[in-house]
Amino acid sequence: MRVATVDTLSQLKAEMQKRINQSLNGNVRTIVKKCVQDHAQNDVLATYEPKEYKRRSTLGIDSSRNIVGEVKDNTLTVSDVAQIAPPIVDGYTPSGDPDNGLPQLIEQGAYNLFHKPEGTPYIEPRPFMTNAKKEVATPGAKAHDDILKAIKDKFPDN
C-alpha cells in the first residue's frame, strides 16, 4: 500500500474515504457475502431435508450469484436476491421487492400456507439474513473481526 501525502484536512478525509471504499468494494464485501452464505447453509439448508418440495441444486439462497453487494454513499449493502422458482407457493405473494421473494419467505416464515401442523420446519421463520447482520455487527464475532482487519489493512502503521 502506498503512503499518501496530504496537506489539508479535506485531502485527508478524501484519502481515508477512498481507502474505506476500496475495503468495502473488496475484502469487506467478500467477508459479508461469505457470512450470508454461511448463515444460509447453517440456519436454513442444514436444518432439515424437505419432503413437500424438491430443493433446487443451483441458484438458491446460498449461491454466490444470488448474494450481491453494492457500495453507495459510502455504505455496503449486501442482499440475497434468490427468486422464488416454480413450483410457486400457493397463497404467497412477497411484499416489497418481488425479486428477493425467496429470502423474504424464508426469513419471515410461510405462516402455515400449507395448513400443516405447527412446527413444520419449512414454514417456520429462519432469519439467516438477520443472523448474518448480527454477526457482522457483533464485536468478537468472526465476520466483524475480519471486517475490522480488512479496513485496518488499508491504513498501515508508518
C-alpha positions in Angstrom: 0.0 0.0 0.0 1.4 3.3 -1.0 1.7 6.0 1.6 -0.3 9.1 0.6 0.9 12.6 1.4 -1.9 15.0 2.3 -1.6 18.7 3.1 -5.2 19.6 4.2 -8.0 18.2 6.2 -10.1 17.8 3.1 -7.3 15.8 1.4 -7.0 13.6 4.5 -10.8 13.0 4.5 -10.8 12.2 0.8 -7.9 9.7 1.2 -9.5 8.0 4.1 -12.8 7.7 2.3 -11.1 6.3 -0.7 -9.4 3.6 1.3 -12.6 2.7 3.2 -14.5 2.4 -0.1 -11.7 0.2 -1.5 -12.2 -2.0 1.5 -16.0 -2.0 1.2 -15.8 -2.9 -2.5 -13.1 -5.5 -2.0 -12.4 -7.7 1.1 -15.3 -6.4 3.2 -17.8 -7.3 0.5 -16.3 -10.7 0.2 -16.4 -11.3 4.0 -20.0 -10.2 4.3 -21.1 -12.3 1.3 -19.4 -15.3 2.9 -21.1 -14.6 6.2 -24.5 -14.6 4.4 -23.7 -17.9 2.6 -22.6 -19.5 5.9 -25.9 -18.5 7.5 -27.9 -19.7 4.5 -26.2 -23.0 4.9 -26.3 -23.3 8.7 -29.6 -21.5 9.6 -31.7 -22.8 6.6 -30.4 -25.6 4.4 -28.8 -27.7 7.2 -31.9 -27.5 9.5 -34.0 -30.1 7.6 -34.4 -32.1 4.4 -37.5 -31.0 2.5 -40.2 -33.6 1.9 -43.0 -31.5 0.3 -40.8 -29.9 -2.4 -37.6 -30.5 -4.1 -34.8 -28.1 -3.1 -33.0 -26.6 -6.1 -29.4 -27.6 -6.6 -28.2 -24.3 -8.1 -29.0 -20.6 -7.8 -30.6 -21.0 -4.3 -30.2 -18.7 -1.3 -26.6 -19.9 -0.8 -25.5 -19.2 -4.4 -22.7 -16.7 -4.8 -24.6 -15.4 -7.9 -27.6 -14.5 -5.7 -25.7 -12.8 -2.9 -24.8 -9.4 -4.3 -23.2 -6.4 -2.8 -23.2 -2.7 -3.7 -21.4 0.3 -2.3 -23.4 3.5 -2.5 -23.0 6.7 -0.4 -20.1 5.0 1.5 -22.3 2.1 2.6 -22.0 -1.5 1.6 -25.4 -3.2 1.2 -25.4 -7.0 0.7 -28.6 -8.7 -0.4 -29.7 -12.2 -1.3 -31.7 -11.9 -4.5 -32.8 -15.5 -5.0 -36.2 -15.7 -6.6 -39.0 -18.0 -5.8 -38.8 -20.6 -8.5 -41.6 -23.0 -9.6 -43.4 -24.5 -8.1 -44.7 -21.2 -6.8 -46.1 -21.4 -3.3 -49.9 -21.1 -3.5 -51.3 -18.2 -1.5 -47.9 -16.4 -1.0 -47.2 -13.1 -2.5 -44.0 -11.5 -1.2 -44.4 -7.9 0.0 -41.7 -5.4 -1.0 -39.3 -6.4 -3.8 -40.6 -9.4 -5.7 -37.2 -10.2 -6.9 -36.0 -11.3 -3.5 -39.1 -13.2 -2.5 -37.4 -16.4 -1.5 -35.1 -14.9 1.1 -38.0 -12.9 2.4 -40.2 -16.0 2.6 -37.5 -17.9 4.5 -36.6 -15.0 6.8 -40.2 -14.3 7.8 -41.7 -17.8 7.5 -44.5 -19.1 5.3 -47.2 -18.5 8.0 -48.5 -22.0 7.5 -49.7 -21.5 4.0 -49.8 -25.3 3.5 -52.1 -25.8 6.5 -49.6 -28.2 8.0 -49.2 -28.7 11.8 -47.2 -26.1 13.7 -43.6 -27.0 13.8 -43.3 -27.9 10.2 -39.7 -26.8 9.6 -40.1 -25.1 6.2 -42.9 -22.8 7.4 -41.0 -21.5 10.4 -39.0 -18.3 10.1 -35.3 -18.9 9.6 -33.8 -15.5 9.9 -30.5 -16.2 8.2 -30.1 -12.6 6.9 -30.8 -11.2 10.4 -28.3 -13.6 11.9 -25.7 -12.6 9.3 -26.3 -8.9 10.2 -25.8 -9.6 13.9 -22.6 -11.4 13.2 -21.2 -8.6 11.1 -22.2 -6.1 13.9 -21.1 -8.0 17.0 -17.6 -7.3 18.3 -15.7 -10.6 18.7 -17.7 -12.4 16.0 -15.6 -13.8 13.2 -17.1 -11.7 10.4 -17.0 -8.5 12.5 -13.3 -9.0 13.4 -12.4 -9.9 9.8 -14.1 -6.7 8.5 -12.1 -4.6 11.0 -8.9 -6.3 9.9 -9.7 -5.7 6.2 -10.3 -2.0 6.9 -7.2 -1.6 9.1 -5.1 -3.2 6.3 -5.8 -0.1 4.2 -4.3 2.0 6.9 -0.8 0.6 7.7 1.2 1.9 10.6 4.1 4.1 9.4 
